[in-house]
């Protein structure tokens, strides 16, 4: 169900992919609904209607929520209660989420409904899809979810679709009612269970995960190119990539990373005998396959954890239409998900450290046999010296952000909700790590290309290294006289954030 090169995606028997969510969030791909999903939604709703008519006890349908699970709702209050659900949970604070984050959250919530376990009314499901396709983006505060369902963010989203609060439409923030009218939409009309169905999911966390995976996959490829150019300039020993050595202890991903780097370096003079300056290089060079192999493994694990959430019904209670039952459970718990993402953050921190160390070493005459701070004009010029401060700051912030935040927060809801994952906070800090690592990779690319020029080996690069070298030089001139380099780093960071060239 790929959305690449397509103006739309279809929710069908096959669940949407991570790439589909990113396409909806960032490239405004339209969502279409297949007949199989329509049937799935209708079947689940029929079960909800039967429970409602029989006044059977169901959490959030005929009972209150949280500590209010012990409170039975009067039949005449069922719809009014659902209207109160998003209003009472619109307790978020802080700066508004980015538009792409709101779109990702909305798309993931729609995907969860399409899985068939929510029991949402077809009209509410279609209303959510229509809002996404119309570019209707409720203003959602970024703080306030502990990751036991992203209640506050989804409540603010739902409140906007009900006609309350503010909505961003076409770059303008408007009162929700005006925005909906301008988009040709009507406020959602809720039936029993619908208010709860809108908010009882981890859609923000999963949506942010989809976006982060697209970002880290793009950055990962560029990080390998930066490493390869640094190896070329440093004249590092490629025996570290020898598959015979790596096969002797095949730790996660290391053989794959070495093979990818050897492909980038294919045709380089560095692969000739006696090209390396040292028998053994510093560990930030020699251990690249091991460290980046660990990152590759962590990315894959985070992807798997995110895919499980994306294709599943985590609604509590969940409607099992084939059995005609509604069951309470704890499938909304995100412990496994956040542990995968915490691992990824820590893996990126190891890579950030290695990148920082290589950047600083390529500037050191004692290490690289190149002019100090990579200036060709002598030590009356600063060259890349002050860049080391930016490198140090980015690495330190990555290390700080990689510290775990996913331990359970304090119990809430009168002690009933006494465990949670802090999933949105984990994803928020992961996004911040990616941003800083992207700057580090941009700096390594620029510094290494400068070092290649000073070494005089620009005509001897591997085919992948040469392509990356040309990419940098197309956008950043060689550093001769001192100049402001911040704009250079920002330019390359922005470009590599767009994906491979």
Secondary structure, DSSP 8 states (H G I E B T S, - for coil): ---TT-SEEEESSS---HHHHHHHHHH--EEEE-HHHHHHHHHHHHHHHHHHHHT---TTTTB-SGGGGG-B--GGGHHHHHHHHHHHT---EEEE--HHHHHHHHHHHHHHHHTT-S---HHHHHHHHHHHHTTEEE--EEE---SSS-HHHHHHHHHHHTT-SEEEETTEEEEHHHHHHHTT-------TTHHHHHHSS-HHHHHHHHHHHHHHHHHHHHHHHHHHHHHHHHT--GGGG-HHHHHTT--TTHHHHHHHHHHHTTT-GGGSTT--S-SS--HHHHTHHHHHHHHHHHHHHHHHHHHHHHTS---SSEEETTTTEEE---TT--HHHHHHHHHHHHHHHHHHHHHHHHHHHHT-HHHHSS-GGG-TT-TTS-TTTTHHHHHHHHHHHHHHHTS---S----BTTTTB-----HHHHHHHHHHHHHHHHHHHHHHHHHHHHHHHHHT-GGG--HHHHHHHHHHHHHS----S----HHHHHHHHHHHTT---
